[in-house]
Amino acid sequence: MKQKETKIITGQIVVRTGLHIGGGNGRVEIGGIDAPVIKNPVSNDPYIPGSSIKGKMRSLLEWKEGKVKESGGEPCSCGKPDCPICRVFGCRNGKESAEGKLRGPSRLLVRDAEIAPESKEEKTKKPILEEKSENSIDRITAVAKPRQMERVVPGVRFDFEMVYRIIDMGDDGKHDKEFFDSVVLEGLRLLQNDYLGGSGSRGYGRIEFINLKDGGKPFSL
């Protein structure tokens, strides 16, 4: 087993419709927001966790590959060496088994996407977060139950980076090279056509990947 190549993919994520990735709130103060977005504890700026990007890519690819029914709704954990999901994204099942050793470690690393410098500068002129009021209607009494959602406004950019490792498992990294296009890049395309974060069915979370580079060389989805 030997790492043959490391692909570093960089670019930016542009928010096209209000983005909400919840940060949790232990308490709700009077006049406060019910559902704040996740923020960097040092700068207090919003960011996109790498786990949110990677998890949504994996979920969309499992639907495409027909893995959802066989896993009973859980993340694919078949652990097979030739499974594109387990090989690229990793699998807890059978790490010490013969199949686990043939499969090797997760190939894909996704960094947290911090707010881009240009968007950080813009926040001194206009807000990058908004409070969106929503109502849930009681079907019997017709009484509205208001709630406050915090969202990243459209136009805000986040710097994006992920690392893809090509490992020689006795096949000169053949399958890993094939999976880069058919799994990793396809996952980005599926995510761009779907949504990120919560409330996507209500219009939240449409994003676009721009300025993508593979080892410094520009490419597009």
Steps between C-alpha positions, in 0.01 A plus 500: 500500500647832390363851448568577133351846462326776692247719325429836662176657378443866585234752409216698649143429602257779411171517687216541248203478737501554876715233669422356842735251665395489862743569778276401789376722776491390859256773591269741321497851641206738472518652153777258406531272197352152531743341253839675458755390239828339602780753556874501558534547879801731455387732219122445541477473120287226341677205340404177325618187683687250285279231651190670355650506150636145514190358663263650243720384211501149643123498551426615144744246353345217704162588350651502152680169551190331643661446839218644712265200492768241572633703796153557648543876495832494684829610338639225278721271707539196275878538528568340162833597340331586170214700653551858375330647807694310766830534314475877445319611815614236745316230693505391862395145412773239501806725531703211633352242263666373184255708292573808710871463439438463126285812503741718695427839662260774393628676188314830539575777751278810501612811687273744680412781258578833666351824375703646210699822566294700248174404672650575838586850380151550358336441838617847610274644226206260503393208718599147409237348731125549508216408732217334312161478665296189427167367619383148565122473477303276738274295269213491750499845661662686206719680754840612371807396697779745411870416500817689411756339269849643448640466146813594307381742230541433126830608347722411796804291406688233693847365419480130423766228509501124490773239469468175307757226555579243232632184665663202330322195640680270259325652200718812459216713634285413199164501679576814699576686177171380350305596812632857499288591196207264553464553875672816626425736212157346451432561870581869455269518197217331688544733797498807277171383348348419840545704819727529801389538859142502621160591353599433140141416406407855602760661275801512733852385426558526126874540442746516211863389478717753316870557428570129537861384462659158504859546614486861382352414159151646439213266416122515508224262597 
